[in-house]
Amino acid sequence: MIVSEGFLSLRIYNTLARQLQVFTPIEPGHVRLYVCGLTVYDYCHIGHARANVAFDVVQRWLKISGYLVTYVRNITDIDDKIIRRALENGESIRALTNRMIDAMHQDFDALNIERPTVEPRATEHVPAMLSMIQTLTQKGLAYRASGALSGDVNLSIRHFPQYGQLSGKSLDDLRAGERVAVTEGKQDPLDPVLWKSAKPEEPDEAKWPSVFGPGRPGWHIECSAMACELLGNTLDIHGGGADLQFPHHETEIAQSEGATGQTFVNTWMHNGFINVDNEKMSKSLGNFFTIRDVLQRFDAETIRFFVVRAHYRSPLNYSDVHLKDARQALRRLYTALDSGPVLDANVAEIDWATPFAARFKAAMDEDFATPEAVAVMFDLASEVNKASDVNTATRLRTELKALGACLGLLQSSPRAYLQAQVGAGESGSGLTPDEIQTQIELRAQAKKDKNFAEADRIRQSLLTQGIALKDSPSGTTWQAQP
C-alpha cells in the first residue's frame, strides 16, 4: 500500500473539465466510484471487456494508493431489449437476466475483473427511481406526456441550460438533426422518458405500480437513482464508455442535480471506443465478438493484457494480429519470471522508492497511464534477464510479479502459463505433458550417449510441433510456442 501522503500525486482526466486535475475525494481517504454496468439481455462482448478491465484497473490502483473504495457497478435488468428477448425466447424476464448475469460473472472472473463492492439490479431500486421522478415533477422539471402517451413522464430539457456540457453537444444542432426520433407527447423532442407507461402486451413482471399509473423506469433514471441512493448525492468518480456521454450521462447530470440541487459528480471518466480491424464493432458488419468467442482462441490473461497495455482513454483496435502480439509480449514477461527458483505465491510488498516501482507509480498517478507502467515492467524483465547474481534476479522477479499484480497480471505460475496449450484454432502440439517429458528424457539420453544428431532431431521435432526446449544447469524445461 502507498502511504497516504501520496494521495495528492494522483491526477485524473476529468471529461467535464476537459483537463487533468489533481484528484481529491469528498471524504479524505474514501472514494465513491460509480460505473455504468451492463444491460443483461445477451452475452458480454469485447467492448464490455475493454470498459470493465479499464475500471477494474482504476479501482485496483485507488486501493493500492491507500484509499477505501466503495465501487458500485449497476446491472440494468429491465429494458425494451430485455423484454423483447425474453418474449422471443419464451422465458421469463427474470430467467433471462439471471442467466445473462451468471454468464457475465463467468466472463469477468475469467478476465480477473474483481467484483464491485455493490452490484445493484435496477429492478431492486424502482422505489428510489419513482421518488426521484416525483421530486422532479413537483419541482416542475418533469411533466406527464400528452395524448396517447399520457402515462409517460418526461424530463424537461429546456429547464437545464447546461445540458450538453459534458459531451459538448449543441442542443439546437441536435434538435435539428436526425438523432431526434420520437416526439409524440413531448414538449421538446430531446426530452428523455423517466417513466414508461405499461403496454398491454408486456408481461406483468415488466410493470410496477406508481402514482403515474403502471409502468417501468426509463433507462437514464436508473443510474441517477441507484448512484444517489447507494453513494450519496455527490460522487467522487463516475465512469463509463465514451458512447455514454450523450445522452445517458448528460441526462444523469440533469436528473440528479435537478432532484438534489447538488453537484452530481466531481470527476467524470470515460474509456475510449473499441474498433475491430479499424471499423466500429457491429453485428450488421459481421465483426461482433463476444468475450466467449475470443476466449476460444486466446487465453484470458492475453485479452486482459491487450486491454491494459493501451491507455483507457485511447481508441483500441481489436484484431487477431494484435491479440497474437499481446500474447507474445505477455509470454516475454512470464519467461523472465520463470528464469529462476519458484517465487512465493503471495504478492510481495512493493518498495515504492526503488527506481522501477517509482517509475511505475508515477505513470499510474498520471491518469492511470498503463502503457508507461507496462513499459516499466518490460524494462524490469530485461534487467532480470541480464542479472548474473541469483539473489538480485530473484529480487527483480519478485518486484516484477508484484507490479504485475497492480494491473491484475502475472499471477499465474510462470511454468504453467508458458506450458499451457494455446487457444483452439491456433497452433498447439496436441502432445500431452507426459509425452513431452518422455521426449525430453530421450533427448537427454541421446546427449549422454553423445548422439548429438538424435538430440538435435528431437529438439527440432518438438519445435515444429510448437514446443520449445530450454536447457539450464538445473535441467531442461519446455514451453508451448504459439
Residue, then its C-alpha position, 0 to 999 in steps of 0.5 A: m500500500i502507498v502511504s497516504e501522503g501520496f494521495l495528492s500525486l494522483r491526477i485524473y482526466n476529468t471529461l467535464a473539465r476537459q483537463l487533468q486535475v489533481f484528484t481529491p475525494i469528498e471524504p479524505g481517504h474514501v472514494r465513491l466510484y460509480v460505473c455504468g454496468l451492463t444491460v443483461y439481455d445477451y452475452c458480454h462482448i469485447g467492448h464490455a471487456r475493454a470498459n470493465v478491465a479499464f475500471d477494474v484497473v482504476q479501482r485496483w490502483l485507488k486501493i493500492s494508493g491507500y484509499l477505501v473504495t466503495y465501487v458500485r457497478n449497476i446491472t440494468d435488468i429491465d429494458d425494451k431489449i430485455i423484454r423483447r428477448a425474453l418474449e422471443n425466447g419464451e422465458s421469463i424476464r427474470a430467467l433471462t437476466n439471471r442467466m445473462i448475469d451468471a454468464m457475465h460473472q463467468d466472463f469477468d472472473a475469467l478476465n480477473i475483473e474483481r467484483p464491485t463492492v455493490e452490484p445493484r439490479a435496477t429492478e431492486h431500486v424502482p422505489a428510489m427511481l419513482s421518488m426521484i421522478q416525483t421530486l422532479t415533477q413537483k419541482g416542475l422539471a418533469y411533466r406527464a406526456s400528452g395524448a396517447l402517451s399520457g402515462d409517460v413522464n418526461l424530463s424537461i430539457r429546456h429547464f437545464p441550460q447546461y445540458g450538453q456540457l459534458s459531451g459538448k453537444s449543441l442542443d439546437d444542432l441536435r434538435a435539428g438533426e436526425r438523432v431526434a426520433v420520437t416526439e409524440g407527447k413531448q414538449d421538446p423532442l430531446d426530452p428523455v422518458l423517466w417513466k414508461s407507461a405499461k403496454p398491454e402486451e408486456p408481461d406483468e413482471a415488466k410493470w410496477p405500480s406508481v402514482f403515474g399509473p403502471g409502468r417501468p423506469g426509463w433507462h437514464i433514471e436508473c443510474s441517477a437513482m441507484a448512484c444517489e441512493l447507494l453513494g450519496n448525492t455527490l460522487d467522487i468518480h463516475g465512469g463509463g464508455a465514451d458512447l455514454q456521454f450523450p445522452h445517458h450521462e448528460t441526462e444523469i447530470a440533469q436528473s440528479e442535480g435537478a432532484t438534489g440541487q447538488t453537484f452530481v459528480n466531481t470527476w467524470m471518466h470515460n474509456g475510449f471506443i473499441n474498433v475491430d480491424n479499424e471499423k466500429m464493432s457491429k453485428s450488421l458488419g459481421n465483426f461482433f465478438t463476444i468475450r466467449d468467442v475470443l476466449q476460444r482462441f486466446d487465453a484470458e490473461t492475453i485479452r486482459f493484457f491487450v486491454v491494459r497495455a493501451h491507455y483507457r482513454s485511447p481508441l483500441n483496435y481489436s484484431d487477431v494480429h494484435l491479440k497474437d502480439a499481446r500474447q507474445a509480449l505477455r509470454r516475454l514477461y512470464t519467461a523472465l519470471d520463470s528464469g529462476p527458483v519458484l517465487d512465493a505465491n503471495v504478492a510481495e510488498i512493493d518498495w515504492a522508492t526503488p527506481f522501477a516501482a517509482r517509475f511505475k507509480a508515477a505513470m499510474d498517478e498520471d491518469f492511470a497511464t498503463p502503457e508507461a507502467v507496462a513499459v516499466m515492467f518490460d524494462l524490469a524483465s530485461e534487467v532480470n534477464k541480464a542479472s548474473d547474481v541469483n539473489t538480485a534476479t530473484r529480487l527483480r522477479t519478485e518486484l516484477k510479479a508484484l507490479g504485475a499484480c497492480l494491473g491484475l497480471l502475472q499471477s499465474s505460475p510462470r511454468a504453467y502459463l508458458q506450458a499451457q496449450v494455446g487457444a483452439g484454432e491456433s497452433g498447439s502440439g496436441l502432445t500431452p505433458d507426459e509425452i513431452q517429458t518422455q521426449i525430453e528424457l530421450r533427448a537427454q539420453a541421446k546427449k549422454d550417449k553423445n548422439f548429438a544428431e538424435a538430440d538435435r532431431i528431437r529438439q527440432s521435432l518438438l519445435t515444429q510441433g510448437i514446443a520449445l526446449k530450454d536447457s539450464p544447469s538445473g535441467t531442461t524445461w519446455q514451453a508451448q510456442p504459439 
